[in-house]
Amino acid sequence: MQRPTHRWLAGGAVAVATALALTACGSGFSGSGSSDGASGKLTSSDKALTVMIGSSGDAETAAVKSAVSDWSTSDGTKASVIAASDLNQQLSQGFAAKKPADVFYLSTDALAGYASNGSLLAYGDQLSNKSDFYPSLVKSFTYDGKFYCAPKDFSTLQLIINTDMWSAAGLTDSDIPKTWDQLQAVAKKLTGAGHVGLGISGEYARIGSFMTQAGGNLMNEDSTKATANSDANVKALDYVKTLLNDGDLKYAKDLGAGWGGEAFGKGLAAMTIEGNWITGALKSDFPNVKYKVAELPEGPAGKGTLQFTNCWGIAADSPNQAAALKLVQKLTSKDDQLAFSKAFGPMPSIKSAADAWKSANPELVPFLSAADYAKGVPTAKGSADVVTDLNSKLESLATGDPKTILDATQKNLEALLK
């Protein structure tokens, strides 16, 4: 199973869109009561809450359903969880029909579009645990000076290694790659009958980690300048193209898998690049696979990886915002976040849970170590559309020209900033 959009909500390609999906689908404020989170006035009713998530699989779905059920029982408010097959599409449809889910997963790139058209409740300042969230995560969900939604967790990408295949190839811990050249060498050594050395999802949300290792990314850190066609990014795609053409790297879809974690779990790839959420999928679906997490190798510019986060969005049109806020505070509590981490692997978004998480997950510390140097994905309004277009081009990277691919992305990103 594939983690829907890999924490990257995407719409249609901006190159052909006449209106960005995120700015067209919101319903805005239509209720009779105030929906301004900053004012403290929240709607309230006896209606049940609907919670919509994009799930990595059964482990995540079960964990969220259990937490919501516990809250529902104690609070007395009915609530149900929907695991969306296409979160972005289903959210858009709900807003367009003026029947949105009350609470839902929302990614950084989707925030600007939904916030700018009035679809979201800006409730962040009303959270009793506001000061406990990592400041960088709060910044990710702040738009036009308002803290909109509680970060639900975060993750970084790292290298996941099948230890049985690793040993079978005669490799030891001393061979864990520290550089691009070493990664290329072990990928070649691990490629054999029925499996490839490295199998990843063929998209920016994985390949972008190589961009950061080369010193680049699609935009600067505050998403105010497009940097897609930088020399660093060209160098990164040239490297990935070489691995693809050598046959030591293959995309998950070309291995007959929906995402890198599935390819890894099925033994179709000896290594993959994934986030913390892979631990839950492996535990649930591939419990016999033995693996090790290592920091991604350094590129020409040093260490680098991508960081992802989602928040718990609350709809401005929800008739029961007060209950929704109480639910979100429960879902972002230390106990719930540590339970989610145990179930499917994300790192808690609150500082108070860090020590407990490290103690409970010593084998996953590389994910947390990367928080000091990880780079975020673009958050500019409409950037998800551009990434969707980029992803379609990355599918043919093996035969394409990296500079041409990145020039097109640069043009699309620059168009967003005009």
N, C-alpha and C positions, 0 to 999 in steps of 0.2 A: 504494500500500500504506500501511497505517496503523501508526504506531508503537503497539504494543499498550498500551492504557491510558495512553499518554503519560507514562510514569514514575509512574503513579498507580494502584497496584493497588487494585481495587475489588471489593467483594462485593455482597450484596443490600441493599436499602434497609432502614435500621434501623427505619423507621417500621412496617414490617410483619414484621420478623424476630423470631422468638422466641428466637433465639440467634445471636450474631454468628458469621459464617462463619469468621473467623480463630481464634476461641476454640474452635470445634467440630471443626476438621479435623486438629489435630495428633495425632501419635502418641505424643509424649513419649519418655522414655528406656526402651527395651525391650531394649537389647543387654546382654550379660553383662559387658562391659568398661566402664570409666568413660568417660563422655562429657562430663565437666566440663572445658571448655577452660581455666578458671582454674587447675585443678590440674596441667595439663601432660600429663595422661594422654589419649592419643588412640588410637582403634581403628586397627588395621592389618591388611590382608589382601592377597591377590593379585587381588582382584576389580577389574574395570574401573570407572572413574568415569563417571558420567553428569552432564553439565553442561546445565542448562536455562536458556534465555534468552528474553527478550521482545525481538524484533528490530524495528528500524525498516525493515529491508529487506535486500536481497541483500548490500549493502556491509557492513553490520554483521555479518550471519551469516558471511560469508566471512572477515572479519577475526578473529572469535572462533574459528572453526574452525581457521584457520591458526595462531593462537597456541597453542591447545590441542594441536594436532598437533605443533607444535615441541617443546612441553614433554613430551608423551607419548614422542616419539622419544628425547629426551635422558634422561628419567627411567626409561623402560622400563615405565611403567604405562600400560595401555590406557585411552583416554578417548574419549568421543563427545559431540557437541553436539546438543541438540534445540532447534530454534527453535519455541517454543510458539505456537499460534494464539490461545490464551487462557491467559496465564501464571498468573494467579491461580487459575483453575479447575483447571488441570492440577497446580499445586503442591498445592492442597487435596486433590485426588483421590489424589495420590501419598502425602501424609501419612496420609490416612484409610486407605489400603490398606497402610500401613507399608512402602511401597516408594518413598520419596521420591527425587528426584534428589539426588546427593551435593553438588553445587554449583549455585547458582542465583542469578539476579537477585532482589534483595529491596529493596523500596522502604521509605522511612521510615515510612509509615503502616501498613505490614504488620508491622513489627518487633515492636511491643508484643504483638499477638495471638499470633504464633508463638513469641515468647520466653516469654510468660507460661504457655504450656501445655507447655513443654519440648521443642518441636520443633526448636529451634536449638542449635547448638554455639556457646558463647561463647568464641571463639578470638582475639579482638582483641588481648589482651595478649601473645599469643605471636608476633605479627607482628614480624619483624626490622626492618620499615620503619615501625613504628607512629608514631614521632615525625615522620615526613615528611608525614603526612596533615594537611590543614587542620583545625585544632581544631574549627571549626564543623561539619565533616563527621563527625568522631569523635563529637561530641555528638549528632548526629542518629541515630547507631547505638549509642548507649549506653542501656541499659534496666536499671533497678533496680541502678544502680551498675556494671554490667558492659558492657564494650566488646565487642559481639557480632561485628561483621563489618567487613571492609575496604571503605571507600567505593571504588567502582569508577571513578567519574567524577562530574562535575556539570555543570549547564547552567543558563543563565538564558534567559528569553524576551526576544526583541527583534523589531524591525520589519524584515521582509524585503521589499525593493522590486525589482520587475521594471524594470530600467533602460531597456529598450527601450520599454515602455509609458509609463514616466515621461517619457522624452524626447518620445515621440509626442504626449503631452498638453501639451507646451510647458513642462514643469517642469524646474527645474535643482536643483543641490545646495542653493541658498539656500531652496528650497521644502520641504526635508525638515522634516516637522512637529516642532515643539518643544512644542506645547500641544494640548489636546483640540480646541480650535476649529480649529487648523490641520490636524489629522488629519481632522476632519470635512470641511474644505474640499477637501483633496487627494483624499480618498476619493470625493467627489462629482465632481471633475474627472476622475478616472481611470475612473469607471464609464461603460461604453459597450457597444456591441453585442457580445454574446458574452462579456463579462466584467464583473465587479464591482470596485469600487475596493479593497475589503478583504474577504478571505474567511478565516474562521478556524474552527477546531473549536468547536462550540457547547457548551462545558463549562467548569467552574470552572477547570481547569488552563490555560485561556487567558484567559477573561473575568476571572478573579481578578487579572490584572495591572492591570486598571482599578481594582479595589478598592484595591490598594496605592497607586496614584497618587492616589486620593482620600483616602488616609490610613487605610484599613481593611484587613481580612482576616477570614477566618472565625473565627480564634481568636487569642489573644495569642501572643507569640513562643515561650513554652514550653508552649503548648497546655494551659494550666490554666484558661482562662476563655474562654467562647464570646462572640464579638463579631459574629456573623453579621448581625444586623439593625441594625447601627449606621447612623447617618445617612450616614456616608461610603460604606458599601456600597450603600445605597439610591441615593445620588447616582450611583455608578458604574453600577449597572444601569439607571437612568433614561437615562444617556448612551448605553449600548449599545443600549437599546430604541429610542432616537431614530434611531440609525444604521440599525438594522434596518428601521424603518418608513419611513425615507427611501429605502431600497433601495440604499444605498451600502455596506452591510455585509450579507453573507450567510454563513450557516453552510456549511461544506464539504459536508455531506450534501445541502443544498438546491441545491448546484451540481453534484451528481452525483459527488462525490469522497469518499473515505474519511477524509481529514484535510486540514488546511490546507496542508500541503506538497504534497499531490497536486493540490489545486485550483490552487495557485500554479504548479506545474510544468506543468500542462496549459494554462496561460494562461487559466484561468477566473477568476482573481483577480490584480489588479495588485500587491497587497500582502497579506502574511499576518503573523501573529504566531506565531513558532515558536522552538524552542530550537536549540542547536548541531547536533543530530542531523539537521536538514534538509539540511545541506551534503552528507552522504553520500548521502542519497536523491536529491538533485538531480544529483549527479555520476554516480550509477549509472543513474538512470531518465530524467533530463531534462538531459543534458549541454549542450544548446544554449541553455538558459535563462540569460540574463545577469542578475545580481542584485547588490544592495548591502545590507549590514547596517547599520542605524542604531539608535541607542538609542531606546526607546519614548518618546513625548512625555510631558511632565510633565502631571500632573493638578492638581486644586485643592490638593493637599498637596505637590506636587513630583514628583521622580522616583520611580518604583516599578516593580517587576516581581516575578515569582515565580522561585524557585530550586528546582531538582529534583536529587535524587541517588539513586542506587541503591547497594547494597553487594553483595558476593559472599557470600551466605549458605551455610553448610555445615550439613547435616542432622545432628541429634543421633543419628539412627539409621543414619548412613552407616557401613558396615563398614570404610571406609578413610579415616578422618579425617586421618591423618598425610599421606597423599598429597594429599588435598584441600587441606590447608593449604599444602603446597609449591606446588601449582598456583596457588592464589590469590596467593601471594607473587610468582610469576612474572607473573601477569596484571596485578598492580598495580605492576610495576616501571616505571621511567622509560621504557625502550625500548618495552615493550608498550603503555603508555598513550599514548605519542606516536604509535605506529603506529595505535592505535585512533582517535586524534584525526584523523590523516591520512585514514583510511578513511571515518569517518562523523561526525566533528565534535565529540565531547564534549570538555570541558576536563579535563585530568588532575587527579586528586584529591590529588596530592602536590606540595608546594612546590618540590621540586627540578626539576620539569619546567616550571615557569611561564615562565622566560625563553626556553627553547627553543620553547615553544608560541607565545609572543608573536612571536618572530622568524619562525616558520614560518607564522603566521596573522595577518598585520597587518590583513587585511580583516575579521577576526572579533573584533578587540579590544573592540568594544562589548559583546560577551557577557561578557568578563572584567571590564570596567569596572564592570558592574552588580553584581559580587559584593559591593561595599561597601554597597549599599542594598537588595539583593534580599531578599524575605521568603520563608520556607519555608512549605510546605503543612502543615496540621494533622497532628500525629503521635500524638494521643490514640488509645488503643485503641478501635477501632470507627469511627474517623473516615472511613475509606474508604467504609463503608456509608452514612454521612450524605451524603458527596459524590456517591455514585451516585444517591441520591434527589434531591439538588439538581440534578444534571445532567439528570435527567428533566424537571424543572420548567423549567430554562433552555431546553430545546428549544422551549418555547412562550412565551419571554420577549416576543416581539413583540406578543402579545395578552394577556400576563399582567400582574399587578401586582407590581412588584419588592418592595415591603414585605411583601406576603403570602408571596411565595416565600421571602424571607429570614427571616420570622418562623417558618416551618415548620422551616427549617434550624437556627435558634437553639434551638428547642425540642428538636430531635433531638440537637444537640451538648450541651446542658445535661444531657440524660438520660444521656449517657456519663460525665459527671463526678460523678454522684451516688454 
